[in-house]
Amino acid sequence: MNRQRGFVLLAGLMTVVALVVATIFAGVDALGGSGGSDQGRRDQAAASGSGAGARTPVGSAAPASADAWIGTWAAAPAGIEPGVPHGHVGRSIRNVVHSSIGGTAARITLSNLFSREALLIGHASIAVADSDDSGRHESPSAAPGTMRLITFGKKTSVVIPPGGRVVSDLVRLRVPYDTDLLVTVHTPAPGGPVTYHPRALRTSYTAVGDRTRDLGGAAYTESAPVWRYLTAVDVLNRRARGSVVVIGDSITDGIGSSYGAGHRWTDVLADRVRGSGLGVLNAGISGNRVLRPSVAAGKGPSALARFGRDVLGQAGAEVVFVELGINDIIRRPNETDPDRITAGLKSLTRQAHAWGLRVVGSTLTPFGGNPRHTDRLEAVRDRVNDAIRSGGVFDRTVDFDRLLRDPYAPDRLRPDYDSGDGLHPSDNGYAAMGRFVDIEDLVGKEPALL
């Protein structure tokens, strides 16, 4: 081979390589590239907000209008499920979740956030649950004709990298408003620790073997009040406005409300906005703090660290509601500088504003009847609430403190609003909170004030 011919062959090879690389990048952009869409920018925010929690753009299957994807349900990953260091090997996990808004198709997000090992999902499925007249039967059985197999990049299995997450392809399924859904995954091989949400207040199920397509629930003999791997369900709804994403602590997680009854304040809010085109997504984590992480205790990364993933990364996010700060005060090490807490809350508002989202936030609720209460910590709460009421923290303020407090003892919850621990509201308290939010604060179009 002479030198000239060698150069010709080398140039040809380089051209082929360039074409292959260009094709790869075009394919990645088609699957999950941001382009100029709001959803693409929010995917970028999710990536920047939590490092390893970046959205994995496998099988995103975005429609022509990416904004037609609306979150109908979500749960924030809070930590590692104890007792299963290698996962639920060879089992099917059937998560029972509840929709807030309906649609003509669905997709799911699965997370492997807290594992250092890759997670193999052998098969996955989604179905409408077969429920009784109350709609909250928590049945592991599917309604006839609703079982659908889920694919990822047109494949029935997917590997989620360590610390990553994956979005499924579009699934043709009519999802009703206000109904239970079954999202089932089969994990055939060891995959490291399980990323989960420990305070579901709903019963989910496991079965031996690949039972992802079982219509009946007979094989699902084990149950637990947690959600595993699943962090979001989105629906295709071209008439929807968007979703309200609520980031909070145990008061948003619903601790103190009746188990399995759907009595969180966010559930009440979802009932109120039904028909307005809004979904309601609950990103609360019990014990969560604005400033400090507690992943090892199952209380999640700090709100500052998880905001990009758990809020800005949600499909169709339209407005943010912040209910946070009390755990910074009452959990050790106690934060006794109110300025640090308000600075953290302001940082959340700035992050949301950067993505064009309005922020509604609440005052910190009373805890005078709780054993952790002291006069010094009460003074910190009062200072934070004064700052929030001044209008310098959020775009709109909902004064949950004044709503829930006992008029005869303002540092305590009203007796009928107290679940019994002096900190968490009762069903009546949560119902009052859900009714107290001004819907106009959620649907108004004027620009943010801050």
C-alpha positions in Angstrom: 0.0 0.0 0.0 1.5 3.4 -1.0 1.4 6.4 1.3 -1.2 8.3 -0.8 -3.6 5.4 -0.7 -3.0 5.0 3.0 -4.0 8.6 3.6 -7.1 8.2 1.6 -8.2 5.1 3.6 -7.4 6.9 6.9 -9.5 9.9 5.8 -12.4 7.6 4.9 -12.2 5.9 8.2 -12.2 9.2 10.1 -15.3 10.2 8.1 -17.1 7.0 9.1 -16.2 7.6 12.8 -17.5 11.2 12.6 -20.8 10.0 11.2 -21.2 7.3 13.9 -20.5 9.8 16.6 -22.9 12.3 15.1 -25.6 9.6 14.9 -25.0 8.6 18.6 -25.4 12.2 19.7 -28.5 12.6 17.6 -30.0 9.5 19.1 -29.2 10.7 22.6 -30.8 14.1 21.9 -33.9 12.3 20.5 -34.3 10.2 23.6 -33.7 12.8 26.3 -31.9 15.8 24.9 -33.1 19.1 26.4 -33.5 21.1 23.2 -35.2 24.3 24.1 -38.2 22.8 25.9 -39.1 23.5 29.5 -39.0 19.8 30.3 -35.5 19.6 29.0 -34.4 22.5 31.1 -36.0 20.8 34.1 -34.1 17.6 33.4 -30.9 19.7 33.5 -32.0 21.1 36.8 -32.6 17.7 38.1 -29.1 16.7 37.1 -27.5 19.8 38.7 -29.6 19.6 41.8 -28.3 16.2 43.1 -25.3 15.0 41.3 -25.8 11.3 40.9 -29.5 11.7 40.8 -29.5 12.9 37.2 -32.4 11.7 35.1 -31.3 8.8 32.8 -32.7 9.7 29.3 -33.6 6.1 28.4 -36.9 5.7 26.7 -38.2 9.2 27.6 -40.6 9.0 24.7 -41.6 12.6 25.0 -44.5 13.6 22.8 -44.5 16.4 20.3 -45.4 18.8 23.2 -43.1 17.8 26.1 -45.2 19.9 28.4 -48.1 17.5 27.8 -46.5 15.1 30.4 -47.9 16.0 33.8 -46.9 14.4 37.1 -49.9 12.6 38.7 -48.0 11.0 41.6 -44.5 11.2 43.1 -42.5 10.1 46.1 -39.1 11.5 47.1 -36.4 8.8 47.6 -35.5 9.0 51.3 -32.9 6.4 52.0 -31.9 2.7 51.9 -34.4 0.0 52.9 -32.9 -1.9 55.9 -32.4 -5.6 55.9 -32.1 -6.1 52.2 -28.5 -5.2 51.2 -28.7 -6.9 47.8 -32.3 -6.0 47.1 -35.4 -8.3 46.7 -33.7 -10.8 44.5 -36.0 -12.9 42.3 -39.1 -11.0 43.5 -41.8 -8.8 42.1 -42.5 -5.6 43.9 -46.0 -4.2 43.4 -46.2 -0.5 44.5 -49.7 0.8 45.1 -49.9 4.6 44.4 -52.7 7.1 43.9 -53.3 9.4 40.9 -54.1 13.0 41.3 -54.8 13.9 37.6 -55.8 11.6 34.8 -54.5 11.1 31.3 -54.5 9.0 28.1 -51.1 7.4 28.6 -48.5 7.0 31.4 -44.8 6.6 32.0 -42.9 5.9 35.2 -39.6 6.9 36.8 -37.5 4.3 38.7 -34.6 5.3 41.0 -31.4 3.6 42.1 -30.2 6.7 43.8 -28.7 5.3 47.0 -27.0 2.2 45.5 -23.4 1.8 44.3 -24.4 -1.2 42.2 -26.3 -1.4 38.9 -29.9 -2.5 39.2 -31.5 -4.9 36.7 -35.2 -4.5 36.1 -36.3 -7.7 34.3 -39.9 -6.7 33.6 -42.2 -3.9 34.7 -45.9 -3.3 34.4 -48.6 -0.8 35.2 -52.3 -1.3 35.8 -55.3 0.4 37.4 -56.0 -1.3 40.7 -59.2 -3.3 41.2 -60.8 -1.4 44.1 -64.0 -1.3 46.1 -66.6 1.5 46.0 -64.4 3.6 48.3 -61.6 3.7 45.7 -59.0 3.0 48.4 -59.0 -0.7 48.8 -55.3 -1.1 48.3 -55.7 -4.3 46.4 -52.8 -6.0 44.6 -55.2 -7.1 41.9 -55.6 -5.2 38.6 -58.8 -4.0 37.1 -59.8 -6.1 34.1 -58.4 -4.9 30.8 -55.9 -2.5 32.3 -52.6 -4.5 32.7 -49.8 -3.0 30.5 -46.2 -4.1 30.1 -43.7 -1.3 30.4 -40.7 -0.9 28.1 -37.6 1.2 28.3 -36.1 2.3 25.0 -38.5 -0.4 23.4 -36.9 -3.1 25.5 -38.7 -5.0 28.3 -35.7 -4.9 30.6 -33.4 -2.1 31.7 -30.2 -1.6 33.8 -30.3 1.4 36.1 -26.8 2.6 36.8 -25.5 3.2 40.4 -27.0 6.5 41.6 -29.2 6.9 38.5 -32.8 6.7 37.5 -34.6 5.8 34.3 -37.8 7.0 32.6 -40.0 4.5 30.8 -41.5 4.6 27.3 -45.0 5.8 26.8 -47.7 3.3 27.9 -51.1 3.5 26.3 -53.4 3.4 29.4 -56.3 5.5 30.3 -55.5 6.7 33.8 -58.5 8.0 35.8 -58.3 10.9 38.2 -58.2 10.0 41.9 -57.6 6.2 41.6 -55.1 3.6 42.7 -52.5 2.4 40.3 -50.3 -0.7 40.5 -46.7 -0.3 39.3 -44.8 -3.6 39.4 -41.1 -4.3 38.9 -39.3 -7.7 38.8 -35.7 -7.7 40.1 -34.1 -11.0 39.0 -30.6 -10.3 40.2 -28.8 -8.7 43.2 -28.7 -5.0 42.7 -27.4 -3.5 45.9 -29.4 -1.5 48.5 -33.0 -0.6 47.7 -33.8 3.1 47.2 -37.1 3.6 49.0 -39.7 5.9 50.6 -40.4 4.5 54.1 -43.5 6.4 55.1 -45.9 5.5 52.4 -49.0 5.2 54.6 -50.1 2.8 51.9 -49.6 -1.0 51.6 -47.5 -2.3 48.8 -46.7 -6.0 48.0 -44.1 -8.5 47.0 -44.3 -11.9 45.3 -41.8 -14.6 44.6 -40.8 -14.9 40.9 -41.8 -12.7 37.9 -45.4 -11.8 38.6 -45.4 -8.5 36.9 -48.2 -9.4 34.6 -50.4 -11.2 37.2 -53.9 -9.7 37.1 -54.8 -11.3 40.4 -53.1 -10.6 43.7 -52.9 -14.1 45.1 -49.1 -14.4 44.7 -48.5 -11.2 46.5 -48.4 -12.6 50.0 -45.9 -10.2 51.6 -46.7 -6.5 52.3 -45.0 -3.4 53.6 -46.0 0.3 54.1 -43.2 1.6 51.8 -42.6 2.4 48.1 -39.6 0.9 46.5 -37.6 2.2 43.5 -40.7 4.0 42.1 -40.4 7.8 42.3 -42.9 9.2 39.7 -45.8 8.4 37.5 -46.6 10.9 34.8 -49.6 11.0 32.5 -50.3 12.4 29.0 -52.9 15.2 29.4 -52.8 17.9 26.8 -55.4 20.0 28.6 -53.6 20.1 31.9 -52.1 23.2 33.4 -49.3 21.5 35.2 -48.5 20.1 38.6 -48.1 21.6 42.1 -45.0 20.1 43.6 -45.0 20.1 47.4 -41.6 19.7 49.1 -41.9 19.1 52.8 -41.3 17.1 55.9 -43.4 14.6 57.9 -46.3 17.1 58.0 -46.4 16.8 54.2 -45.6 13.1 54.3 -48.8 12.8 56.4 -47.6 11.4 59.7 -50.5 11.4 62.1 -53.2 10.9 59.5 -55.2 7.7 59.2 -53.3 4.9 57.5 -54.4 4.1 53.9 -57.2 6.7 54.0 -55.6 9.4 51.8 -56.0 12.1 54.5 -52.7 14.0 53.9 -53.3 17.7 53.4 -51.9 17.3 49.9 -54.6 14.6 49.2 -57.3 17.1 50.3 -55.7 19.8 48.1 -55.7 17.3 45.1 -59.4 16.7 45.7 -60.0 20.5 45.7 -58.1 21.2 42.4 -59.6 18.3 40.5 -61.1 19.7 37.3 -58.7 22.7 37.3 -56.1 20.9 35.3 -53.6 20.6 38.1 -51.8 17.5 39.4 -50.5 17.5 43.0 -47.1 15.8 43.7 -46.1 15.0 47.3 -42.3 15.3 47.7 -42.4 15.2 51.5 -39.9 13.2 53.5 -40.5 12.6 57.3 -37.7 14.2 59.3 -36.4 16.2 56.3 -34.5 19.4 56.9 -33.6 22.4 54.8 -30.0 22.5 55.7 -28.7 19.0 56.8 -29.0 15.5 55.2 -30.1 12.4 57.1 -30.0 9.7 54.4 -28.7 7.1 56.7 -31.8 7.5 58.9 -34.1 7.4 56.0 -34.9 11.1 56.2 -33.4 12.0 52.9 -30.9 14.5 51.6 -31.3 18.1 52.7 -34.0 20.1 50.8 -31.3 22.2 49.3 -29.6 19.2 47.9 -32.7 17.4 46.6 -34.6 20.3 45.2 -33.4 20.0 41.7 -34.3 16.3 41.5 -37.4 16.1 43.6 -39.0 19.4 42.5 -37.5 20.9 39.4 -37.2 17.5 37.8 -40.9 16.7 37.9 -42.9 16.6 34.7 -45.1 19.6 34.2 -44.0 21.4 37.4 -45.9 24.6 37.4 -45.8 25.9 41.0 -43.8 24.9 44.1 -45.1 24.7 47.6 -42.6 24.6 50.5 -43.5 23.3 53.9 -40.1 22.9 55.7 -38.0 24.2 58.6 -39.4 22.7 61.8 -37.0 19.8 61.8 -34.0 22.1 61.4 -35.1 23.5 64.8 -36.2 20.4 66.8 -33.8 17.7 65.5 -30.3 17.4 66.8 -28.0 19.1 66.2 -30.6 21.9 66.6 -30.3 24.9 64.3 -30.7 27.9 66.6 -29.9 30.6 64.1 -33.2 31.6 62.4 -31.3 33.5 59.7 -29.6 30.3 58.5 -33.0 28.6 58.1 -34.6 31.5 56.3 -31.5 31.8 54.0 -32.0 28.2 53.1 -35.7 28.7 52.3 -34.8 31.8 50.2 -32.3 29.6 48.3 -35.1 27.2 47.4 -37.1 30.1 46.1 -34.2 31.4 44.0 -33.8 27.9 42.5 -37.4 27.8 41.5 -37.4 31.3 40.0 -34.4 30.3 37.8 -36.8 27.9 36.1 -39.8 30.2 36.0 -41.7 28.6 38.8 -43.8 30.5 41.4 -43.2 29.5 45.1 -45.9 29.3 47.7 -44.6 28.6 51.2 -46.0 28.0 54.7 -45.1 29.2 58.2 -43.7 26.6 60.6 -46.5 24.9 62.6 -46.7 24.8 66.4 -44.9 22.1 68.4 -45.4 23.3 72.0 -47.0 20.0 73.1 -44.0 17.9 71.9 -41.3 16.7 74.3 -38.6 18.4 72.2 -40.1 21.8 72.7 -38.1 24.5 74.7 -38.6 28.2 75.0 -35.3 28.7 73.1 -36.4 26.6 70.2 -39.8 28.3 70.2 -38.1 31.7 69.8 -36.3 30.4 66.7 -39.6 29.2 65.2 -41.1 32.6 65.9 -38.3 34.4 64.2 -38.5 32.2 61.1 -42.2 32.8 60.9 -41.8 36.5 61.3 -39.5 36.5 58.3 -41.9 34.3 56.2 -44.8 36.6 57.0 -42.8 39.7 56.0 -43.0 38.5 52.4 -39.3 38.2 51.9 -39.0 34.5 51.6 -41.7 33.2 49.3 -43.9 34.7 46.5 -47.1 33.8 48.5 -47.4 32.7 52.1 -49.9 30.3 53.6 -50.1 30.8 57.4 -50.4 27.2 58.6 -49.2 28.3 62.1 -52.1 30.6 62.7 -54.6 28.1 61.2 -53.5 25.2 63.4 -52.5 26.9 66.7 -54.6 26.9 69.9 -55.8 30.4 70.4 -55.3 29.9 74.2 -51.8 28.5 73.8 -50.3 29.8 70.6 -47.2 27.6 70.8 -49.4 24.4 70.7 -51.7 22.8 68.2 -55.5 23.1 68.7 -56.6 20.0 70.5 -58.9 18.8 67.7 -56.0 19.4 65.2 -53.4 17.4 67.2 -52.8 13.8 66.3 -51.6 13.2 69.9 -47.8 14.0 69.8 -48.0 17.8 69.9 -46.3 18.1 66.5 -48.2 16.3 63.7 -51.8 17.3 62.8 -54.7 14.9 63.0 -57.0 14.0 60.1 -59.0 17.1 61.0 -55.9 19.3 61.1 -54.7 18.0 57.7 -58.2 18.6 56.2 -58.1 22.1 57.5 -54.7 22.7 55.9 -55.8 21.3 52.5 -58.9 23.5 52.5 -56.9 26.6 53.7 -54.7 26.9 50.6 -55.9 29.6 48.3 -56.3 28.0 44.8 -55.6 31.4 43.2 -52.1 31.3 44.6 -51.5 28.1 42.6 -53.1 29.1 39.3 -52.4 32.8 39.0 -50.1 33.9 36.2 -48.5 37.1 37.5 -44.7 37.0 37.8 -42.9 36.1 41.0 -42.5 39.0 43.4 -39.0 38.2 44.7 
